[in-house]
Amino acid sequence: MKPVISEYEAKWLDEITINSGFCDGPKLMHNAGRETAIWFLENIPNPFRCKVIVVSGKGNNGGDGIVTHHYLKLFGVQSLLMLMDKSQFDRQLISDYQIKKNEIVFYRPDIHFNDFNWIIDALFGIGLSRDITHDYKSIINKINEVPNVISVDIPSGVFTDTGLVAGISVKSNHTITMEYKKLGHYLNNGKNQSGQIHVLEIGFKPIPIDEFNIIEYDKKDIRLLIRDYEHNAHKYSRGKALIIAGSKGMTGAGILAAKGANKIGCGLVKSIIPASLNTIFESELTEVITIPVEDESTGCLSKFYISIIENQLDWADAILVGPGLSCDDDSIKLITEILNKKPNSLILDATGFEPLIKRKITIADLPENCILTPHIGEFSKIFHLDSESVKNDPISAIQSIKPELGDRILVLKGSPTFITTGNGHLYMISNGSPLLATAGTGDVLAGMITGLIAQGYPSFEASILGTYIHAQTSIEFRKAIGTKGMIATDIVDLIPTTISWIMNEN
């Protein structure tokens, strides 16, 4: 696990490193510039044949750029340093690193970068707080005309905490970030603008991971969560999942959820479905037990047959409510009655949120350790937030509702997905790809998490593990097939392949 840090945490890390005497500010800047230059030598083809221009702003990020230029020259790379105006020539760094006048050019409106193989962007760092205008806007436009760009710490023009763009930003092939990745590398436009992200160690004081707010899981962490089956396992010992999902026109959601629970390893899955749709479900779910409930040919479950559903709640080790259920009044009343019974190991998705959205119940009425798996639109409705504001700044939105969550678990689906309780850290799963942006993928995820809980995984572990495996299937699809054409059933088919990849330490 690795922290992903905010602007505040990045500045705090600087301060605690310097104030503790672990490493002083000039040494940190020296290390950042030197390591960036070394990275260039080790990763860019034919570095000694490349012409490089380092574009440096006035702040610490620009200082990193000045030191980078110094070391590129020292190592034998053809590098030129561009400063925004002549006042920068008076920086102590210019003197300290003995940078000669003939190595420096100053920004001019008619400047072009066509003669350079690579631009190193060190204009703005993590402290950007306003939109970019005037000469800075002009130079970023010119930088973006060049195909090969490396940004130092974060692409200039990307806000550190949100990934939003300050009117304009550099679009990089590579971003060299110091010690930890930043939130802006993952969120909104920041992900597209950052290119490949590379983390360099520059000598910050080691900090316990619990001191950071947001933590990212990787393959190694996930591998440690996956359990082997007992040699004497049977279908009941591998867990019993109950899926309450599907209605006329949305049978696919219920089918995908059940298949997700099945394929992730659950021993026995039951699906409660409208009786008039039983033929559809049984033809698709050969390994699942269907429990048809009389629906008078409406294709919807209703509260009038709650007793049949109640009889199954105690049987299950995990219960999923919501994917593809009808939004009519009778169905919402049924969902509300189920939730009021506070069943154990409950997962809510899709229509399962409607009683919360319509204020039939509150979050506090849900059982502890209940898992909610909304996308941003559903999340916004559940908590009465503006969806655009949530999209722009999901971290602030999550923090604002954490007191309401208590011990319940939120899986906020998106790119990336965030997982938290009201009482813990915020965890991030970022390994997915845009291939997941298609109908039904969320239904599969809800089923996978349900299947893992049924097998005995703690609810939080199941949320992390299910989300990571689900996201990684999109990468496995891309490796095996390509960048187009993935649908939700492909996720189901790729679950075993994905788990094998995770378990392979190579």
CORCORVEN-V369892 format. One record per pair of residues at least 24 apart in sequence whose ideal C-beta (glycine too) atoms are under 6 Angstrom apart, sorted by the first residue. I is the first residue (numbers start at 1). J is the second residue. D is the distance in whole Angstrom. If there is no record, write none. Layout:
BEGIN
i->{I;I}
j->{J;J}
d->{D;D}
END
This chain:
BEGIN
i->{1;1;1;2;3;3;3;4;4;4;4;4;5;5;6;6;7;7;7;10;13;16;17;17;20;22;23;28;29;29;29;30;31;31;32;32;32;33;33;33;33;34;35;35;36;36;37;37;37;39;41;47;48;50;50;51;51;51;52;52;52;53;53;53;53;54;54;55;55;55;56;56;57;57;60;61;61;61;61;61;62;63;64;64;65;66;70;107;113;118;119;119;119;120;121;121;121;121;122;123;124;125;126;128;131;131;132;132;132;132;137;140;140;143;144;148;149;150;151;152;153;153;154;154;155;155;158;158;158;159;160;162;162;162;163;163;163;163;164;164;165;169;176;178;179;186;186;213;214;214;215;215;216;217;219;222;222;223;225;225;235;235;238;238;239;239;239;239;239;240;240;240;240;241;241;241;241;241;241;242;242;242;242;243;243;244;244;245;245;246;246;247;247;247;247;247;248;250;251;251;252;253;253;253;254;254;255;256;256;256;256;257;257;257;257;257;258;258;259;260;260;260;261;261;261;262;263;263;264;264;264;264;265;266;266;272;274;274;274;300;300;301;301;302;302;303;303;303;303;306;313;317;318;318;318;318;319;319;320;320;320;321;321;322;322;322;322;322;323;323;323;323;325;327;336;342;345;346;347;347;347;347;348;349;349;353;353;356;357;357;363;366;368;369;369;370;371;371;371;372;373;373;375;376;379;409;409;409;411;413;417;419;429;429;429;431;431;432;432;433;435;435;435;436;438;440;441;444;444;444;445;469;472;473}
j->{215;217;221;216;180;212;215;181;183;214;216;428;180;182;161;183;126;160;161;126;204;205;204;205;205;205;203;202;63;64;67;67;202;203;64;178;202;64;67;68;71;71;200;202;68;176;68;71;72;176;75;77;76;117;118;78;116;117;77;79;118;80;82;116;119;81;120;82;121;123;83;122;123;124;125;122;124;125;152;153;122;93;122;152;122;93;97;139;146;148;143;146;149;150;149;151;156;170;152;156;156;153;160;166;166;167;157;166;167;168;168;168;170;170;171;173;173;174;175;176;177;178;182;184;193;194;184;190;193;184;184;187;392;393;187;188;189;190;188;392;189;193;200;202;204;416;430;426;426;428;425;427;428;464;502;468;502;502;461;465;267;268;267;455;266;267;317;454;455;268;316;317;454;266;269;318;450;451;454;270;312;316;319;271;320;272;321;323;324;273;324;299;300;324;325;326;299;324;277;280;440;323;324;443;323;324;284;440;443;444;488;320;323;443;446;447;285;288;492;444;447;448;447;450;451;287;492;495;448;451;452;495;455;451;454;309;299;300;301;326;331;331;334;330;334;330;333;334;337;337;343;454;345;450;453;454;343;346;347;446;450;348;352;348;349;350;351;352;349;350;443;446;351;351;360;367;453;370;371;446;449;450;372;373;446;378;382;382;381;382;404;408;407;407;459;408;409;459;463;410;411;446;413;414;412;459;460;463;463;442;467;463;467;468;471;471;472;471;474;474;474;477;486;474;487;488;488;488;491;492;470;498;498;498}
d->{5;6;5;5;5;4;6;5;6;5;5;6;5;6;5;6;5;4;5;5;5;6;5;4;6;4;5;6;5;6;6;6;4;5;4;5;5;5;2;4;6;5;4;6;5;5;5;4;5;6;6;6;6;4;6;5;5;5;6;5;5;5;6;5;6;5;4;5;6;6;6;5;4;6;6;5;6;3;6;6;5;6;6;5;3;5;4;6;5;5;5;5;5;5;6;4;5;5;4;4;4;5;4;6;5;4;5;5;5;5;5;5;6;5;5;6;6;5;5;6;5;6;6;5;5;6;5;5;5;6;5;6;6;5;3;4;6;3;5;6;5;5;6;5;5;5;6;6;5;6;5;5;5;6;6;5;6;5;6;5;4;5;3;6;5;5;5;3;4;5;5;5;6;5;5;5;5;5;4;5;6;4;5;5;5;5;5;4;5;5;4;6;5;6;6;4;3;4;6;5;6;4;3;4;6;5;5;5;4;5;5;6;5;5;5;4;5;5;5;4;3;4;4;5;3;5;5;5;5;4;6;6;6;4;5;6;5;6;6;4;5;6;6;4;6;6;4;4;6;5;5;4;4;5;4;4;5;5;5;6;4;6;4;6;4;4;5;3;5;5;4;6;4;6;5;4;5;5;5;6;6;5;5;5;4;5;6;5;5;6;5;6;4;6;5;5;5;6;6;5;4;5;5;6;6;6;6;6;5;6;5;5;5;5;6;5;5;3;5;4;4;6;4;5;6;3;5;5;5;6;5;5;5;5}
END
